[in-house]
Amino acid sequence: MTKPIYDKINRVIQKIGEDEEYDFIIDASSGALLHANPKYDITDRILEELNKGVSASKTN
C-alpha cells in the first residue's frame, strides 16, 4: 500500500541527485544512503579483488 509512495519519493531523490549533480544524498535520521553518484561505485573493483583471492586459494 505504501510502495507507490516510496517509489515516488525514490524517483524524486534520484532526479534531484542527478539534476543537481549531488555526489551523495543521505537520510539524516537513519544514516541510509539514498543516492550516490555512479562514479563512486566500486563494486566491480571489489569483485575483481575477491575473485583474485578465490583463484589463488584454488591453486593452493
Secondary structure, DSSP 8 states (H G I E B T S, - for coil): --HHHHHHHHHHHHHHHHHTT-SEEE-TTT--EEEE-GGG--HHHHHHHHHHHHHHHHH-
